Amino acid sequence: LGLYAFKKHKTVDPEPGELEELLLVERDESRLPEVNEGIRLGRVLAEAANFARDLVNEPANALTPTKMAEAATELAEKYELELEVLEREKMEELGMGALLGVAQGSQQPPKFIILSYRGDRGSRDVLGLVGKGITFDSGGISIKPSEGMGEMKGDMAGGAAVLATLKALGELKPRINVTGLVPATENMPSGTALRPGDILKAMNGKTIEVVSTDAEGRLILADALCYARRLGLSPVIDVATLTGACHVALGDVCSGAFGNDQGLIAQLMELGEEMGERLWQLPLYEEYKEQNKSEVADIKNSGGRWGGAITAAQFLAEFIEDTPWVHLDIAGTAFLEKERGYFSKGATGIPVRTLVKFALALAKAKQS
């Protein structure tokens, strides 16, 4: 993790900086199997996090929704994972109007990636991971300022984390079933783009008033969460660079955690602390729902300035309903503006290691 550097597009590498050999010493020979297993787990976790970092650091012209689906295809082939990629026509058939609304402004076709690891075929229980896959977020018609817009290539960090988690599980092979869902698209301004004031219909039939096209992440996640319910995934964890408000509230030190299952939240917070990917819980009080009420539709996609990370999570809650669910807002932690600790500037790979450890813990609990 500490030696990671994204230099793929450099024609000359001035600082190779690769570690040639690492020697670990253990005086008790009986502990060597345990040590070796720990080394293996650490390597798999680090490689998975760095895989996510590579995806997030890629420029948007190199990582389109199609290229993201191709990355999932490579993982499926290498680790014997199951893969299905839904195209626009299938999304229309399923009624994914929120996702398609965001996608309509881009010339890049949207992809809905379904990547699954089946480690316990005798069980019907399937952990669901949902990751926001906006491969470039201009803000759409509600366009962002040009300063810093280049970093919006990383607005698919949640989707990258989900793919990376499946990569690690495919290598570790725990006895558990996990399905990852990644709605992938760009959010672009154009003559066909979504407009403020438009009304969309999500997969569950709920209508959404679009008050800001820059609140697009929750729109694509709405349909993804509906699809997770359709598949019967439980529990469901969604990961997204969702709100600047969460970045303002928590900085780049910890991610925001929300949900309807306190036990799940507590477990993820404990694992996040262990993995150096800290989480902090924010409330979902009923009063915040008032800010999302629309006069012309069932709900609106932005509750305004105050409590923005919370109202965004409350929006998502409308589409997961009673399924045990946790939402992780990684807007502040997915991408660093400068080097910190063992993290270089750029993508961090958060919260890949926490998600993998959670899946391993779930598998262990089922066997005990």
KAURPE-V247131 format. One record per residue. N is the residue number from 1. RES is the residue in one letter. SS is DSSP state (h for helix, s for strand, l for the rest). OMEGA is omega in degrees with one decimal (none if undefined). D_LAST is the distance of its C-alpha to the last C-alpha in Angstrom with 1 decimal. Layout:
BEGIN
((N	RES	SS	OMEGA	D_LAST) (N	RES	SS	OMEGA	D_LAST))
END
This chain:
BEGIN
((1	L	l	-176.5	32.3) (2	G	l	-179.0	35.2) (3	L	l	-176.4	37.4) (4	Y	l	173.2	36.9) (5	A	l	179.4	40.3) (6	F	l	-176.1	41.2) (7	K	l	-175.3	44.4) (8	K	l	-173.5	44.1) (9	H	l	175.5	47.4) (10	K	l	178.2	49.4) (11	T	l	176.3	52.0) (12	V	l	179.8	52.3) (13	D	l	-176.8	49.4) (14	P	l	-176.2	51.1) (15	E	l	-179.7	48.0) (16	P	l	172.2	45.7) (17	G	l	179.9	43.6) (18	E	l	178.3	41.1) (19	L	l	-176.8	39.2) (20	E	l	-176.8	40.1) (21	E	l	176.5	38.1) (22	L	l	-177.4	35.4) (23	L	l	175.7	35.0) (24	L	l	-176.3	32.0) (25	V	l	176.0	32.6) (26	E	l	-175.5	30.0) (27	R	l	-179.1	31.6) (28	D	l	-175.6	28.6) (29	E	h	-178.2	28.3) (30	S	h	-178.8	25.0) (31	R	h	-176.4	23.5) (32	L	h	177.4	24.9) (33	P	h	178.5	21.9) (34	E	h	178.6	19.9) (35	V	h	-179.5	23.1) (36	N	h	178.0	23.6) (37	E	h	176.6	20.2) (38	G	h	177.3	20.9) (39	I	h	-179.8	24.3) (40	R	h	-180.0	23.1) (41	L	h	179.1	20.8) (42	G	h	179.1	23.7) (43	R	h	-178.8	26.1) (44	V	h	179.6	24.1) (45	L	h	-178.8	23.7) (46	A	h	180.0	27.4) (47	E	h	177.9	28.7) (48	A	h	178.3	26.9) (49	A	h	180.0	28.4) (50	N	h	173.4	31.7) (51	F	h	177.5	31.6) (52	A	h	-179.8	31.4) (53	R	h	178.0	34.2) (54	D	h	179.6	36.4) (55	L	h	-176.8	36.1) (56	V	h	-178.8	36.9) (57	N	h	179.9	39.8) (58	E	l	174.0	41.4) (59	P	l	-174.0	44.6) (60	A	l	176.9	44.6) (61	N	l	178.0	47.2) (62	A	l	179.7	44.8) (63	L	l	174.1	41.6) (64	T	l	173.7	42.5) (65	P	h	178.5	40.2) (66	T	h	179.4	41.0) (67	K	h	177.6	40.2) (68	M	h	176.3	36.9) (69	A	h	177.7	36.1) (70	E	h	176.3	37.3) (71	A	h	177.1	34.9) (72	A	h	178.3	32.1) (73	T	h	178.8	33.6) (74	E	h	177.5	33.7) (75	L	h	-178.8	29.9) (76	A	h	-178.8	29.2) (77	E	h	-175.7	31.4) (78	K	h	-173.0	30.1) (79	Y	h	177.8	26.3) (80	E	l	176.0	26.4) (81	L	l	176.5	25.5) (82	E	s	-176.4	26.9) (83	L	s	169.2	29.9) (84	E	s	177.4	32.2) (85	V	s	179.1	35.0) (86	L	s	177.5	36.8) (87	E	l	-175.4	40.5) (88	R	h	-177.6	42.8) (89	E	h	178.8	43.9) (90	K	h	177.0	40.4) (91	M	h	177.6	39.8) (92	E	h	179.4	43.0) (93	E	h	-179.3	42.0) (94	L	h	-179.8	38.7) (95	G	l	179.5	40.7) (96	M	l	-174.8	39.3) (97	G	h	180.0	42.5) (98	A	h	177.2	41.1) (99	L	h	-178.7	40.0) (100	L	h	176.9	43.2) (101	G	h	177.7	45.3) (102	V	h	-174.2	44.1) (103	A	h	-169.5	44.6) (104	Q	l	179.7	48.1) (105	G	l	-174.6	49.9) (106	S	l	173.4	48.7) (107	Q	l	177.5	50.2) (108	Q	l	-179.8	46.8) (109	P	l	177.5	44.9) (110	P	l	176.5	41.5) (111	K	s	174.7	38.3) (112	F	s	-171.8	35.1) (113	I	s	177.4	32.4) (114	I	s	-176.6	29.3) (115	L	s	-172.9	27.0) (116	S	s	171.4	23.7) (117	Y	s	-179.6	20.9) (118	R	s	-179.6	19.2) (119	G	l	-178.9	16.2) (120	D	l	-174.5	14.5) (121	R	l	176.9	17.5) (122	G	l	-178.3	15.9) (123	S	l	175.3	14.8) (124	R	l	-179.1	17.5) (125	D	l	-179.3	15.7) (126	V	l	173.3	17.6) (127	L	s	179.4	17.7) (128	G	s	174.2	21.4) (129	L	s	-178.4	23.3) (130	V	s	-177.5	27.0) (131	G	s	177.1	29.6) (132	K	s	-175.6	33.2) (133	G	s	176.3	35.4) (134	I	s	-173.6	38.9) (135	T	s	166.6	40.4) (136	F	s	-177.6	43.5) (137	D	s	175.6	44.2) (138	S	l	-171.9	47.9) (139	G	l	-177.1	47.4) (140	G	l	178.5	49.3) (141	I	l	173.0	52.5) (142	S	l	-164.5	51.2) (143	I	l	179.4	51.6) (144	K	l	170.6	50.2) (145	P	l	-178.1	52.5) (146	S	l	179.6	53.3) (147	E	l	179.3	52.3) (148	G	l	-177.3	48.7) (149	M	h	179.4	48.3) (150	G	h	178.9	47.5) (151	E	h	-179.8	44.2) (152	M	h	167.1	43.3) (153	K	h	-176.8	42.4) (154	G	h	-177.2	39.1) (155	D	l	175.1	38.4) (156	M	l	-176.7	35.9) (157	A	h	177.2	33.6) (158	G	h	177.5	30.8) (159	G	h	177.7	31.1) (160	A	h	179.2	31.2) (161	A	h	179.0	28.0) (162	V	h	178.8	26.2) (163	L	h	-179.5	27.7) (164	A	h	177.8	26.8) (165	T	h	177.7	23.1) (166	L	h	175.8	23.1) (167	K	h	-179.0	25.0) (168	A	h	-179.6	22.4) (169	L	h	177.3	19.5) (170	G	h	178.6	21.8) (171	E	h	-177.7	22.1) (172	L	h	176.6	18.6) (173	K	l	174.2	17.2) (174	P	l	-179.8	13.6) (175	R	l	-178.6	11.8) (176	I	l	175.1	13.1) (177	N	s	-179.1	16.4) (178	V	s	174.5	18.8) (179	T	s	176.9	22.5) (180	G	s	178.4	25.0) (181	L	s	179.4	28.3) (182	V	s	171.8	31.3) (183	P	s	-173.5	34.6) (184	A	s	177.6	37.2) (185	T	s	169.5	40.8) (186	E	s	171.6	43.6) (187	N	s	-170.3	45.2) (188	M	l	173.0	48.9) (189	P	l	177.3	52.3) (190	S	l	178.1	54.6) (191	G	l	179.0	56.9) (192	T	l	-172.7	54.0) (193	A	l	172.2	51.6) (194	L	l	-178.8	49.9) (195	R	l	169.2	52.2) (196	P	l	-177.2	51.8) (197	G	l	177.2	52.5) (198	D	l	176.1	50.9) (199	I	s	-179.5	48.6) (200	L	s	174.4	45.6) (201	K	s	-179.9	43.4) (202	A	l	-175.8	39.7) (203	M	l	179.7	37.6) (204	N	l	177.1	36.7) (205	G	l	179.6	40.5) (206	K	l	178.3	40.7) (207	T	s	-174.0	43.9) (208	I	s	172.6	43.9) (209	E	s	179.7	47.1) (210	V	l	177.2	47.2) (211	V	l	175.3	48.8) (212	S	l	176.7	47.9) (213	T	l	177.1	47.2) (214	D	l	171.3	45.6) (215	A	l	-172.1	42.7) (216	E	l	-176.4	41.6) (217	G	h	-179.6	38.0) (218	R	h	177.9	36.9) (219	L	h	-179.1	38.9) (220	I	h	177.4	37.1) (221	L	h	178.6	33.7) (222	A	h	179.1	34.7) (223	D	h	178.7	34.9) (224	A	h	177.9	31.8) (225	L	h	174.8	29.8) (226	C	h	-179.5	31.5) (227	Y	h	176.3	30.5) (228	A	h	176.6	26.8) (229	R	h	178.8	27.1) (230	R	h	179.5	28.9) (231	L	h	-178.8	26.1) (232	G	l	179.6	23.6) (233	L	l	179.8	21.6) (234	S	l	-5.8	19.3) (235	P	l	179.1	18.8) (236	V	s	174.4	21.9) (237	I	s	174.6	22.9) (238	D	s	-176.3	26.6) (239	V	s	-175.3	28.3) (240	A	s	165.3	32.0) (241	T	l	-164.2	35.1) (242	L	l	-171.6	36.1) (243	T	l	169.9	38.6) (244	G	h	179.9	41.1) (245	A	h	178.1	40.6) (246	C	h	176.8	37.2) (247	H	h	178.6	38.8) (248	V	h	-175.6	41.5) (249	A	h	-170.7	39.2) (250	L	h	-177.8	36.7) (251	G	l	180.0	38.6) (252	D	l	-175.7	36.9) (253	V	l	180.0	34.6) (254	C	l	179.1	31.7) (255	S	s	177.2	30.6) (256	G	s	178.4	30.8) (257	A	s	-179.9	27.7) (258	F	s	175.2	28.1) (259	G	s	-179.2	26.2) (260	N	l	-179.2	25.4) (261	D	l	-174.1	21.9) (262	Q	h	178.8	22.0) (263	G	h	178.0	18.3) (264	L	h	179.9	18.2) (265	I	h	-179.1	21.4) (266	A	h	-179.9	20.3) (267	Q	h	179.0	17.2) (268	L	h	178.0	19.6) (269	M	h	178.8	22.2) (270	E	h	179.4	20.1) (271	L	h	178.0	19.2) (272	G	h	176.7	22.8) (273	E	h	-179.9	24.1) (274	E	h	-175.5	22.0) (275	M	h	-176.4	23.3) (276	G	l	178.9	26.9) (277	E	l	-168.2	26.9) (278	R	l	177.6	27.4) (279	L	s	175.1	27.2) (280	W	s	-176.8	29.1) (281	Q	s	172.6	28.7) (282	L	l	-171.1	31.9) (283	P	l	171.9	32.5) (284	L	l	-180.0	32.9) (285	Y	l	-177.4	35.4) (286	E	h	-176.9	37.1) (287	E	h	-178.5	40.5) (288	Y	h	-179.6	39.8) (289	K	h	-179.1	39.8) (290	E	h	-177.0	43.5) (291	Q	h	-179.2	44.2) (292	N	h	-177.8	42.8) (293	K	l	179.6	45.0) (294	S	l	177.3	47.6) (295	E	l	-174.3	50.9) (296	V	l	-179.7	51.0) (297	A	l	-179.3	47.4) (298	D	l	-176.4	44.1) (299	I	s	173.9	43.0) (300	K	s	-170.1	44.4) (301	N	l	173.1	42.7) (302	S	l	-179.0	43.7) (303	G	l	179.4	43.8) (304	G	l	-170.4	46.3) (305	R	l	-170.1	46.3) (306	W	l	178.7	44.7) (307	G	l	-171.7	40.9) (308	G	h	178.5	40.7) (309	A	h	-178.7	37.1) (310	I	h	-179.7	36.1) (311	T	h	175.2	38.3) (312	A	h	177.8	37.0) (313	A	h	176.6	33.4) (314	Q	h	175.8	34.8) (315	F	h	-179.4	36.4) (316	L	h	-178.4	33.1) (317	A	h	179.7	31.5) (318	E	h	-173.7	34.1) (319	F	h	176.0	32.7) (320	I	h	176.8	28.9) (321	E	l	-172.1	29.6) (322	D	l	175.6	26.5) (323	T	l	176.2	23.9) (324	P	l	-166.5	21.4) (325	W	s	171.5	23.2) (326	V	s	176.9	24.0) (327	H	s	177.8	27.3) (328	L	s	177.9	27.9) (329	D	s	-175.2	31.6) (330	I	l	-176.8	32.2) (331	A	l	-177.4	36.0) (332	G	l	-171.1	36.7) (333	T	l	-174.7	34.1) (334	A	l	-172.5	34.1) (335	F	s	-177.7	37.6) (336	L	s	179.3	39.4) (337	E	l	177.4	43.2) (338	K	l	-178.5	43.3) (339	E	l	176.1	41.4) (340	R	s	-179.7	39.0) (341	G	l	178.6	37.0) (342	Y	l	176.5	35.4) (343	F	s	172.9	35.9) (344	S	l	175.0	39.2) (345	K	l	179.5	41.2) (346	G	s	-174.0	39.9) (347	A	s	-178.0	36.5) (348	T	l	-174.7	33.4) (349	G	l	175.6	30.5) (350	I	l	2.5	28.9) (351	P	l	-174.8	26.1) (352	V	h	-175.4	24.7) (353	R	h	178.0	22.6) (354	T	h	179.9	21.1) (355	L	h	178.9	20.2) (356	V	h	179.7	18.7) (357	K	h	177.3	16.5) (358	F	h	179.0	15.5) (359	A	h	178.3	14.5) (360	L	h	178.7	12.6) (361	A	h	178.8	10.7) (362	L	h	178.8	10.2) (363	A	h	-179.8	9.0) (364	K	h	-179.8	6.4) (365	A	h	-179.6	5.3) (366	K	h	-178.0	5.6) (367	Q	h	-176.5	3.8) (368	S	l	none	0.0))
END
